[in-house]
Amino acid sequence: MSDRPNIILIMTDQQRFDTIGAWGYDYAITPAMDRLAAEGLSFRNAFCPGATCIASRAAIFTGMYPHNTGVYSFDHWASHRNWVQDLNDAGYHCVNIGKMHFAPRDVAGGFHERVVVENPTSKNLDMGGADDDWGRYLRIHGMERPNDRNKTDPNWLQKYQGVPWHLEERFHSDVFIGDSALAWIRDYKGQSPFFLQVGFTGPHEPWDPLPRHLEQYAGRPMPPCVMREGELEDKPPQHAAQRKTHAETEHESAIDMFSPSEEDIAHMRRHYYAKITTVDEKLGEVLDALQARGFLDNSLLLFCSDHGELLGDHGLAYKWLMYDPIVHVPLIVRDTRRTQKGREIGDLVSLMDLGPTILEAAGVEVPSYLEGRSLGPYLEGVADCAPREWVFCEDNYQVMMRGQRHKMVYYIGQDQGELYDLEQDPHELWNLWGRPERQDLQNELTARLLRWLAASTYYNAGYRRQRSRQYAMRWPRPDDAFLHGAGGKAVPRSFDL
């Protein structure tokens, strides 16, 4: 077996940062995630690069932000180079089990093996596409995907997406994903180091936990919503439009957030957290199987989610916007070669950092266009890690720049925006955008955002022009934001300008 580490990336879908019991959120039942927190390094201020599934995943795996790939929300991104292909080229056996959310879906994407599972209510068949592997598994056993229940259940809106799983446990999408991962771990006989990506579909809505997990939350107090009366009147119009759109959609994601009661919110949250517990149980089985095969002895394991979920905060549900419950996500890294067990890091980090961290651990040269920075120094316990000043997130018409104290969301093509002082207003209830007394701060942050966008766009022109892994771009001078690459050329790895 190779001396290079096995690399395991376990991703959930739509999991907020405040959902891990060991992190102090004792309303969440997450023994496997708690185990990872005890065995690894918890990054308590990790942020995703996109506010929706594809925008975030495309940025994470290509290493480039949406403004450089053109991939926002549901755009195609599978034609772009991604760092899984770099691992493949370097001799890693690459496996995807579960959700990757390639668009188009059925591509290799650098993987030697794929078990494809998309959202439980995927519409691929309606669009003339083939079903995914989980859908085929259901059909083999005479079952159907649980689609379009909003059209057959007259009480759908009153359930707030909280609908316990209705078939045998083995047919649940996250159980299927976990069981598929267990089978692969049991049967792998290769001598090459492997990269294993396990993508759970939960806790993406509908919130359909296994009934026995929901029972654990019966009567369990849930945290209240974070919101204030009239809050959306001070926010850009997209916030109110998001609520209206989801109340009126004909898709199964329909949810009416105009007047839920406290019990409606508690019902929704219990189902959401119970679904996380369903995922957590399968995560624990995967960890045990990896340990039993000895695959964790020399390994780098990363656990994260692609983005979060509002869950009633600000009077809204789902994602699409840039509130912290959406962009602030769990991230735990367990590296057996660099023991930092049970520690927590409060510095700002980005899921854009996954690619450089993984490639560095694999001994693979990091492509020029990857805009993250390796988390290796944190894993080594280096005392003087230079923290990021800002993290960035992009999605349709929005660009977020968030620091430890201030957060700005710039809305492309309109005068409205968002500006928060997180020290005074950690829950983003009071929008300071456009206030005369904060105009200097707004102008300063807008200028900083322009500098970041300009540097990132210019530098990654090399990728767009050549589609090559390594390239040189001319800079007037190297500075602290850049690392020196081969031949003494300045090669940026992060744009914290």
Rosetta blueprint (number, residue, H / E / L):
1 M L
2 S L
3 D L
4 R L
5 P L
6 N E
7 I E
8 I E
9 L E
10 I E
11 M E
12 T E
13 D L
14 Q L
15 Q L
16 R L
17 F L
18 D L
19 T L
20 I L
21 G H
22 A H
23 W H
24 G L
25 Y L
26 D L
27 Y L
28 A L
29 I L
30 T L
31 P H
32 A H
33 M H
34 D H
35 R H
36 L H
37 A H
38 A H
39 E H
40 G L
41 L E
42 S E
43 F E
44 R L
45 N L
46 A E
47 F E
48 C L
49 P L
50 G L
51 A L
52 T L
53 C H
54 I H
55 A H
56 S H
57 R H
58 A H
59 A H
60 I H
61 F H
62 T H
63 G L
64 M L
65 Y L
66 P H
67 H H
68 N H
69 T H
70 G L
71 V L
72 Y L
73 S L
74 F L
75 D L
76 H L
77 W L
78 A L
79 S L
80 H L
81 R L
82 N L
83 W H
84 V H
85 Q H
86 D H
87 L H
88 N H
89 D H
90 A L
91 G L
92 Y L
93 H E
94 C E
95 V E
96 N E
97 I E
98 G E
99 K L
100 M L
101 H L
102 F L
103 A L
104 P L
105 R L
106 D L
107 V L
108 A L
109 G L
110 G L
111 F L
112 H L
113 E E
114 R E
115 V E
116 V E
117 V L
118 E L
119 N L
120 P L
121 T L
122 S L
123 K L
124 N L
125 L L
126 D L
127 M L
128 G L
129 G L
130 A L
131 D L
132 D L
133 D H
134 W H
135 G H
136 R H
137 Y H
138 L H
139 R H
140 I H
141 H L
142 G L
143 M L
144 E L
145 R L
146 P L
147 N L
148 D L
149 R H
150 N H
151 K H
152 T H
153 D L
154 P L
155 N L
156 W H
157 L H
158 Q H
159 K H
160 Y L
161 Q L
162 G E
163 V L
164 P L
165 W L
166 H L
167 L L
168 E L
169 E H
170 R H
171 F H
172 H L
173 S H
174 D H
175 V H
176 F H
177 I H
178 G H
179 D H
180 S H
181 A H
182 L H
183 A H
184 W H
185 I H
186 R H
187 D H
188 Y L
189 K L
190 G L
191 Q L
192 S L
193 P L
194 F E
195 F E
196 L E
197 Q E
198 V E
199 G E
200 F L
201 T L
202 G L
203 P L
204 H L
205 E L
206 P L
207 W E
208 D L
209 P L
210 L L
211 P H
212 R H
213 H H
214 L H
215 E H
216 Q L
217 Y L
218 A L
219 G L
220 R L
221 P L
222 M L
223 P L
224 P L
225 C L
226 V L
227 M L
228 R L
229 E L
230 G L
231 E H
232 L H
233 E H
234 D H
235 K L
236 P L
237 P H
238 Q H
239 H H
240 A H
241 A H
242 Q H
243 R H
244 K H
245 T H
246 H H
247 A H
248 E H
249 T L
250 E L
251 H L
252 E L
253 S L
254 A L
255 I L
256 D L
257 M L
258 F L
259 S L
260 P L
261 S L
262 E H
263 E H
264 D H
265 I H
266 A H
267 H H
268 M H
269 R H
270 R H
271 H H
272 Y H
273 Y H
274 A H
275 K H
276 I H
277 T H
278 T H
279 V H
280 D H
281 E H
282 K H
283 L H
284 G H
285 E H
286 V H
287 L H
288 D H
289 A H
290 L H
291 Q H
292 A H
293 R L
294 G L
295 F L
296 L L
297 D L
298 N L
299 S E
300 L E
301 L E
302 L E
303 F E
304 C E
305 S E
306 D L
307 H L
308 G L
309 E L
310 L L
311 L L
312 G L
313 D H
314 H H
315 G H
316 L L
317 A L
318 Y L
319 K L
320 W L
321 L L
322 M L
323 Y L
324 D H
325 P H
326 I H
327 V H
328 H E
329 V E
330 P L
331 L E
332 I E
333 V E
334 R E
335 D E
336 T L
337 R L
338 R L
339 T L
340 Q L
341 K L
342 G L
343 R E
344 E E
345 I E
346 G L
347 D L
348 L L
349 V E
350 S E
351 L H
352 M H
353 D H
354 L H
355 G H
356 P H
357 T H
358 I H
359 L H
360 E H
361 A H
362 A H
363 G L
364 V L
365 E L
366 V L
367 P L
368 S L
369 Y L
370 L L
371 E L
372 G L
373 R L
374 S L
375 L L
376 G H
377 P H
378 Y H
379 L H
380 E H
381 G L
382 V L
383 A L
384 D L
385 C L
386 A L
387 P L
388 R L
389 E L
390 W L
391 V E
392 F E
393 C E
394 E E
395 D E
396 N L
397 Y L
398 Q E
399 V E
400 M E
401 M E
402 R E
403 G L
404 Q L
405 R L
406 H E
407 K E
408 M E
409 V E
410 Y E
411 Y E
412 I L
413 G L
414 Q L
415 D L
416 Q L
417 G E
418 E E
419 L E
420 Y E
421 D E
422 L L
423 E L
424 Q L
425 D L
426 P L
427 H L
428 E L
429 L L
430 W L
431 N L
432 L L
433 W L
434 G L
435 R L
436 P H
437 E H
438 R H
439 Q H
440 D H
441 L H
442 Q H
443 N H
444 E H
445 L H
446 T H
447 A H
448 R H
449 L H
450 L H
451 R H
452 W H
453 L H
454 A H
455 A H
456 S H
457 T H
458 Y H
459 Y H
460 N L
461 A H
462 G H
463 Y H
464 R H
465 R H
466 Q H
467 R L
468 S L
469 R L
470 Q L
471 Y L
472 A L
473 M L
474 R L
475 W L
476 P L
477 R L
478 P L
479 D L
480 D L
481 A L
482 F E
483 L E
484 H E
485 G L
486 A H
487 G H
488 G H
489 K L
490 A E
491 V E
492 P E
493 R L
494 S L
495 F L
496 D L
497 L L
